[in-house]
Amino acid sequence: MISEYFDTRTRINMKLALDRVCRNRPVGEDHCFRRSVAENIIRCALTGRTGIGQLVDAGERAVIRTRSEREPA
C-alpha cells in the first residue's frame, strides 16, 4: 500500500524517522506505540512533507499525543 503512494527516498525517510522516534524509548518496541507514530508519519508524508526532519517531527508529535492520552486527567 505505501509503495503505491511514496517513492523510494520517501519510504526510506519514513522508516528512518520511525526508527529514530522509537529508539531509546521504554515502549519503543510496543506495536501500538510504533503504529501510532507510523500513522502520524504517514499522514505527514501524504501532505507532501517528506524530509527526514519533517517526518521525525511528526513522529515526535505522535509521542506527545500518545503520552497525554495515557496520563490520567
C-alpha positions in Angstrom: 0.0 0.0 0.0 2.6 2.5 1.0 4.7 1.8 -2.1 1.8 3.0 -4.2 1.9 6.5 -2.8 5.6 7.1 -2.0 8.8 6.9 -3.9 11.8 5.0 -2.6 13.5 8.0 -0.9 10.4 8.9 1.0 9.8 5.4 2.2 13.4 5.3 3.4 13.0 8.6 5.2 9.8 7.3 6.8 11.5 4.2 8.1 14.4 6.2 9.4 12.0 8.6 11.1 10.1 5.8 12.8 13.3 4.2 14.0 14.7 7.5 15.3 11.5 8.3 17.2 11.1 4.9 18.7 14.8 4.2 19.5 15.7 4.5 23.2 12.1 4.8 24.4 10.8 2.4 27.0 7.8 1.5 24.8 9.7 1.9 21.5 9.2 -1.7 20.5 5.5 -1.8 21.5 3.3 -2.5 18.4 0.6 0.0 19.4 3.1 2.7 20.1 5.0 2.2 16.8 1.7 2.1 14.9 0.6 5.4 16.4 4.0 7.0 15.4 3.9 5.4 12.0 0.4 6.7 11.3 1.4 10.2 12.1 4.5 9.9 9.9 2.3 8.6 7.0 -0.1 11.5 7.4 2.7 13.9 7.3 4.2 12.4 4.1 0.8 12.4 2.4 0.7 16.2 2.7 4.0 16.4 0.8 6.2 17.0 3.8 8.7 14.2 3.2 12.0 15.5 4.6 13.6 13.4 7.4 13.3 16.3 9.8 9.6 16.9 9.0 8.8 13.2 9.4 10.7 12.9 12.7 8.8 16.0 14.0 5.5 14.3 13.0 6.6 11.2 14.9 7.5 13.2 17.9 4.1 14.9 17.9 2.5 11.4 18.0 4.7 10.5 21.0 3.5 13.7 22.8 -0.1 12.9 21.9 0.2 9.3 22.9 1.8 10.2 26.3 -1.0 12.7 27.0 -3.7 10.1 26.2 -2.1 7.6 28.6 -1.8 10.0 31.6 -4.8 10.4 33.8 -6.6 13.7 33.7 
